Amino acid sequence: MSASSVLVQAVPRLVGRYASGSGAKLVVLGGIHGNEPAGLRAGERVLRRLQELAPPFAGEIVVIAGNTRALAADRRFLSKDLNRQFTPERVAAIRSSAESERADPEDAEMFELLQVLDAELGAAGGAAYYLDLHTTSAEGIPFVLFGDTLRNRAFADHVPLPIILGLEEQLDGTLLEHVNRQGYVTLGCEGGQHSSPAAVENHASLIWLALYHAGILGTELPEVREARVRLRRARGSRPHLVEVRYRHSIGPRDGFRMEPGFSSFDRVAPGRLLARDVRGEVRARWAGWVLMPLYQGLGEDGFFLASDVQPFWLFVSTMLRRARLAVLLQLLPGVTRHRDREDSLVVDTRIARWFPLEIFHLFGFRKLRWHGPVLIVSRRPHDLSPPTR
Ligand SMILES: [Zn+2]
């Protein structure tokens, strides 16, 4: 830990809560990246307003800080990105670790965060909803992302921001995916630029909409209606739904430099110069939308490219999943069941040459990893119904 970071005020894990009556619980988490406190400021604002108004309310909202040590230092992370650590394997290892094994600040954060989330989500007798709030280094319009279950889709449908499918599966070990795996309804949101007041406003708007549509807030306050108008206006002419088709991953030796002037949701034509690295120019492979261009030193994602999704495909996907036809996928040539993982399939793309990832997305599967030409996909649990507790 640096000398300057021990001088600053410690950031509390629990920012605040408001509860009244009984019903669902909304867990709001901000600052899993320490230079992104906007979600916490938004949570504080909503909590203050609820105290003032005391509206009809049935349930609870709790606001939790993600990486408290990095928040105190105003850094994305101290030794490693906390929001890439929540793989099933790492979660199990950290849960059973001794305190002496958690000298790394992010390991300590992860242990504390798991305890708090287990307690908060586990204590939610009824349904629990989870918001994971972020901001970006570059200016850009806000958007939402989530693990593509039908339950998450239905909840996200109430939010008039652009929805990005497939972004969460490009990032392994996110907290959003960890909570999603446990069967809670989850949404992630990029609210805007790190220090912009608009990011706080956007996150607050999302929280109001979530409270109302989760059935916790019992009346459609002016705050809810204003939130809808604000987010619809922020979306402007962008599509409601896009799907990520490319991630430009980078390492420290790539010398990656994004070309100046890009924001999330800029439309680009094929061949457009996007960035440069040690190998030369990086250009767009097809027409689409640039997402999360990297203009800061830290990170493993240079940018993403997304394409529009036609509503028809969404409808097809819903029908296929409701009909529970995924079992038929094993009959396709080149597809076999994973030996150890019940919900996973192994796809040999030398045999299965028909857009494998797109097909499996339709059926609610998520990419796990590529081994050369072999793709491993896993069915998202709790697609249609919550777990029984
Ligand atoms: Zn973030």
Residues whose N, C-alpha, C, O or C-beta is under 5 A from the ligand:
A	BS01	ZN	H33 E36 H134 T135
